[in-house]
Amino acid sequence: MAYVGLHHHTTYSFLEAIGVVKKHVARVADIWMTAMTITDYNGVYGAMDLYKSVKDYNIKPIIGVDLPWTMDLSQGEPRSVGYITFLARSVEGYHTLLRLVSAAYMRRSPGELPFVDLSLLREHNDDLIAFWGWVDSRYGQAVLRGETPSTIQDQARMIIDVMGQKYTFGEIIAQDYALLPDVRRVNEALLVDVEIRGIKTFVSNNVHYIRADDAEAFEVARAIKDNKKIYDEDRRKTIGQYHIVDGARIMETMKRNGYDEDTINQRIDQTQTIADSIHIKLDMGDTLFPNYQVSDEMTELYKQEKGNLVVD
């Protein structure tokens, strides 16, 4: 049973998660994971920190992002936010991720979130993996709002058609159903849909802080973001376990939720299978400039005058 957390937020989620990347990596290495994933909200700001930090522990970096999703941004700003997660499968996928995030920001109006829609995903999907399923995903929000199953399935089908069945996954969230009945609703709906669409699932607890005793600090961070006091009754409270856990803890939670051990093992093993399929090697330290094509006349002029271009 080899588990890799594929949905993982750090301080680069800006008060929606806590803990510097290096400390997240150290904890992941402590519990013998083979890879560390970063999927912060709305950007890939922590990618370089991750890539440099994992070298000290000889584990694989997996770079991803949680982006707000709507089917068609031309219809106006969505009234509610639901996310979709992308992982880069290679260096080419990492470049695609950068283009996707940049395009999302370029299309937004000031103060709006960087939404991705189907048209943008059609332009930028090379070497990416997509998944959804947690309660704050577009899928989860649709289930909890009571959208019809046919509407939800049609939207999933269109994303799968773009990404390909092989590179689209459902995420089953490992949180206690007794505490979080909404997680149960979304998980159960998702399991029906993935069976219809023929896509695979993996399990995750959606990490937002490093250790269990960081939960209070996480609540403080979110209260600061929401301009709330920690004693305000209407502040967001942490219900569930969103710290870094190993496969044994995932197994324990899902068995308590009523799943059989073989099924849980398959979904845990799927995390390692996905991690094994990802290979990102960046050339650090290179200075990269655009390659501008110039005319032969300009090239000849440069050769004639280059000695005069450097001034003491």
C-alpha positions in Angstrom: 0.0 0.0 0.0 1.8 3.1 -1.3 0.1 6.4 -0.8 1.0 9.8 -2.4 -1.1 12.9 -1.5 -2.1 14.4 -4.9 -4.1 17.3 -3.5 -1.9 19.5 -1.3 -2.0 23.2 -0.4 0.8 25.3 1.2 1.4 28.8 2.3 1.2 29.8 -1.4 -2.6 29.4 -1.1 -2.4 32.7 0.8 -4.3 32.1 4.1 -6.4 29.3 2.6 -3.6 26.9 3.8 -0.5 27.3 6.0 3.1 26.0 6.2 6.1 26.9 4.1 6.9 24.4 1.3 10.1 23.1 2.8 8.4 22.1 6.0 5.6 20.3 4.0 8.3 18.5 2.0 10.1 17.5 5.2 6.9 16.0 6.7 6.1 14.1 3.5 9.6 12.6 3.6 9.2 11.7 7.3 6.2 9.4 6.4 8.0 7.9 3.4 6.0 9.3 0.6 7.8 9.0 -2.7 6.5 12.4 -4.0 5.3 15.8 -2.9 2.5 17.5 -4.7 1.6 21.2 -4.7 -1.8 22.3 -5.9 -2.3 25.7 -4.4 -5.3 27.9 -5.2 -5.2 30.2 -8.3 -1.5 29.9 -9.1 1.8 27.9 -9.2 3.8 30.4 -7.1 5.3 27.6 -5.0 6.6 25.5 -7.9 10.2 26.6 -7.6 10.3 26.2 -3.9 9.0 22.7 -4.2 11.4 21.8 -7.0 14.4 23.0 -5.0 13.2 21.6 -1.6 12.6 18.0 -2.8 16.2 17.6 -3.8 17.2 17.5 -0.2 15.0 14.4 0.4 15.3 12.6 -2.9 11.5 12.6 -3.6 9.7 13.5 -6.8 8.1 17.0 -7.3 4.5 17.1 -8.6 3.4 20.5 -9.7 -0.3 21.4 -10.0 -2.9 24.0 -9.3 -6.5 24.5 -8.2 -8.3 26.8 -10.6 -11.9 28.2 -10.5 -14.0 26.5 -13.2 -17.0 27.5 -15.2 -18.2 25.9 -18.4 -18.5 29.1 -20.4 -17.0 32.4 -19.1 -18.6 34.3 -22.0 -21.9 34.0 -20.0 -20.5 36.3 -17.3 -18.9 35.9 -13.9 -20.2 32.8 -12.2 -22.2 33.4 -9.0 -20.5 30.6 -7.2 -17.0 29.3 -7.3 -16.1 25.6 -7.9 -12.6 24.4 -8.6 -10.9 21.9 -10.8 -7.4 20.6 -10.2 -4.6 20.1 -12.8 -1.3 18.3 -12.5 1.6 18.6 -14.9 2.7 15.2 -16.3 6.0 16.5 -17.8 8.1 19.7 -18.4 5.8 20.3 -21.4 2.8 19.9 -19.0 4.4 22.4 -16.6 4.7 24.9 -19.5 1.0 24.2 -20.3 0.1 24.8 -16.7 1.9 28.2 -16.8 0.1 29.2 -20.0 -3.3 28.1 -18.7 -2.9 30.1 -15.4 -1.5 33.1 -17.3 -4.4 33.0 -19.8 -6.9 32.8 -17.0 -5.5 35.9 -15.3 -5.3 37.8 -18.6 -9.0 37.2 -19.3 -10.3 38.2 -15.9 -11.5 41.7 -14.9 -9.9 43.5 -11.9 -10.9 41.9 -8.7 -12.2 38.7 -10.3 -10.8 35.2 -9.9 -8.8 33.6 -12.7 -11.6 31.3 -14.1 -10.9 28.6 -16.6 -13.6 27.4 -18.9 -14.0 24.8 -21.6 -12.8 27.0 -24.4 -9.6 27.9 -22.5 -9.0 24.3 -21.6 -9.3 23.3 -25.3 -6.4 25.7 -26.0 -4.2 24.6 -23.1 -4.4 20.9 -22.1 -1.2 19.3 -23.4 0.4 16.8 -20.9 -2.0 17.7 -18.1 -4.0 15.5 -15.7 -7.4 16.8 -14.4 -9.4 15.7 -11.5 -12.3 16.8 -9.3 -14.5 15.5 -6.5 -14.0 17.4 -3.2 -16.8 19.5 -1.9 -15.3 22.8 -3.1 -14.8 21.5 -6.6 -17.1 22.5 -9.4 -18.5 19.0 -9.3 -19.0 19.0 -5.6 -20.7 22.4 -5.6 -23.1 21.2 -8.4 -24.0 18.1 -6.3 -24.6 20.1 -3.2 -26.7 22.7 -5.0 -28.9 20.0 -6.3 -28.2 20.3 -10.0 -29.7 17.5 -12.0 -27.5 14.4 -12.5 -27.8 14.7 -16.3 -26.4 18.3 -16.2 -23.5 17.3 -13.9 -22.7 14.2 -16.1 -22.8 16.3 -19.3 -20.3 18.8 -17.9 -18.0 16.0 -16.8 -18.3 14.4 -20.2 -17.2 17.6 -22.0 -14.1 17.9 -19.8 -13.2 14.2 -20.3 -13.6 14.7 -24.1 -11.0 17.4 -24.0 -8.6 15.9 -21.5 -9.0 12.2 -22.5 -10.3 9.4 -20.3 -6.8 8.3 -19.4 -5.9 11.7 -17.9 -9.1 12.5 -16.1 -9.7 11.2 -12.5 -12.3 11.3 -9.8 -11.0 12.3 -6.3 -12.6 10.5 -3.4 -12.2 12.5 -0.2 -11.0 10.6 2.9 -12.8 12.5 5.7 -15.1 11.2 8.4 -18.7 11.0 7.0 -20.1 11.3 10.5 -18.6 14.8 10.8 -18.9 15.8 7.2 -22.1 14.4 5.5 -21.6 16.7 2.5 -18.4 14.8 1.7 -20.4 11.6 1.7 -23.0 13.1 -0.7 -20.3 14.2 -3.1 -18.3 11.0 -2.9 -21.3 8.8 -3.5 -22.5 10.9 -6.5 -19.0 10.8 -7.9 -18.7 7.0 -7.7 -21.9 6.7 -9.7 -20.6 9.1 -12.4 -17.1 7.6 -12.8 -18.7 4.2 -13.3 -20.8 5.7 -16.2 -17.8 7.6 -17.7 -15.3 4.9 -17.2 -12.7 7.0 -15.4 -10.5 5.9 -12.5 -10.6 7.2 -8.9 -8.0 7.9 -6.2 -8.3 8.9 -2.6 -7.0 12.0 -0.8 -7.7 14.0 2.3 -6.9 17.4 0.6 -4.1 18.7 2.7 -4.1 22.3 4.0 -1.6 22.2 6.8 1.3 20.0 8.0 0.4 18.4 11.3 -2.8 17.8 13.2 -2.0 20.3 15.9 -1.7 23.0 13.1 -5.5 23.0 12.8 -5.9 26.0 15.1 -3.3 28.1 13.3 -5.1 27.2 10.0 -8.4 28.6 11.5 -6.6 31.8 12.5 -5.3 32.2 9.0 -8.7 31.9 7.5 -10.2 34.2 10.1 -7.6 36.8 9.1 -8.5 36.4 5.4 -12.2 36.7 6.1 -11.7 39.7 8.4 -13.1 37.8 11.3 -12.1 37.3 15.0 -11.2 33.8 16.1 -14.1 34.0 18.6 -16.6 35.0 16.0 -19.3 32.3 15.8 -19.8 32.8 12.0 -16.1 32.3 11.1 -15.1 29.3 9.1 -14.3 26.4 11.4 -12.1 23.4 10.6 -14.1 20.1 10.7 -12.1 17.1 9.6 -8.4 16.2 9.2 -6.6 18.2 6.6 -3.0 17.6 7.7 -0.4 15.3 6.0 -1.3 11.7 6.6 0.0 8.3 5.4 -1.8 5.5 3.7 -2.6 3.8 7.0 -4.6 6.8 8.2 -6.4 7.0 4.8 -7.3 3.4 5.2 -8.6 3.8 8.7 -10.8 6.8 7.7 -12.3 5.1 4.6 -13.0 1.8 6.5 -14.8 3.8 9.1 -16.9 5.3 6.3 -17.9 1.7 5.2 -15.6 0.9 2.3 -14.0 -2.5 1.9 -10.2 -2.8 2.3 -9.6 -4.0 -1.3 -11.4 -1.0 -2.8 -9.5 1.4 -0.5 -6.2 -0.2 -1.4 -7.0 0.2 -5.1 -7.6 3.9 -4.7 -4.5 4.3 -2.5 -2.4 2.5 -5.0 -3.8 4.6 -7.8 -2.1 7.7 -6.2 1.2 6.0 -6.6 0.4 5.0 -10.1 -0.4 8.6 -11.0 2.8 9.8 -9.3 4.9 7.3 -11.1 3.5 8.6 -14.5 4.7 12.1 -13.8 8.3 13.2 -14.7 9.3 16.8 -14.4 12.9 17.8 -14.8 13.5 21.6 -15.0 16.8 23.1 -16.0 17.5 25.4 -13.1 19.9 28.3 -13.4 19.5 28.8 -17.2 18.8 32.3 -18.4 16.0 32.1 -20.9 15.3 34.7 -23.5 12.8 34.7 -26.4 14.1 33.7 -29.8 13.2 36.6 -32.0 13.6 36.1 -35.7 15.3 39.0 -37.5 16.1 39.8 -41.1 19.4 39.0 -42.7 20.1 42.8 -43.0 19.7 43.2 -39.3 22.0 40.3 -38.6 24.6 41.7 -40.8 24.3 45.2 -39.2 24.7 43.5 -35.8 27.9 41.8 -36.9 29.3 45.1 -38.1 28.4 47.1 -35.0 28.6 44.6 -32.1 32.0 45.9 -31.1 30.4 49.3 -30.4 27.6 48.0 -28.3 29.5 47.4 -25.1 30.3 50.7 -23.2 32.8 50.9 -20.4 
